Amino acid sequence: GAVVSQHPSRVICKSGTSVKIECRSLDFQATTMFWYRQFPKQSLMLMATSNEGSKATYEQGVEKDKFLINHASLTLSTLTVTSAHPEDSSFYICSARRGGGGYTFGSGTRLTVV
Amino acid sequence: EDKVVQSPLSLVVHEGDTVTLNCSYEVTNFRSLLWYKQEKKAPTFLFMLTSSGIEKKSGRLSSILDKKELFSILNITATQTGDSAIYLCAPNFGNEKLTFGTGTRLTIIP
């Protein structure tokens, strides 16, 4: 049980375009989803926390207009990187939590902006 | 400000050795501490610790929490090459967020 699917696993886009990453909880309803970014040889940095039906809470230093998060249902959250630039290239991982239970991670998305 | 420090940052040992990884934290409203193993992609869950002094065990891995001294250790005995990974600790500070430590990169040499 507790599987989180993240798509796409890898994406290359041109500078200035937008990219959408999906995170789905397949066999449970996720009351809260989290989005992380991980640069090479660094730890996971939390970007934002989203609860179904409400606005995401962003961590300090994360631009909410650049990283748009939508959590329209209890099984789906999306992260859209708008007007992507090479410095946005990174590994993005989502995590979903069921009620007061554990945290399950998606398999991650490697974004390369050229 | 909440802070999580893992040590060592990097560790290289031979297969069969035993390793101890450390995680210390300075937090308010501590609820639990989680350990994850990250190989190439997403982290996989190892342990969740909430009480001091109670060892959790899974095969060759074990972990324990000291809430008074604010640290946790992860032990791996009889290491194998498949244990090579980054090990992350993440205290939960009661607001659902996990704050990840810097991680320990463990390399097991055959």
Interface residues (C-beta under 8 A of the other chain):
Chain A: Q6 T32 F34 Y36 K41 Q42 S43 L44 M45 L46 T49 I93 S95 R97 G102 Y103 T104 F105 G106 S107 G108
Chain B: L34 Y36 K41 A42 P43 T44 F45 M48 L88 E96 K97 L98 T99 F100 G101 T102 G103 R105
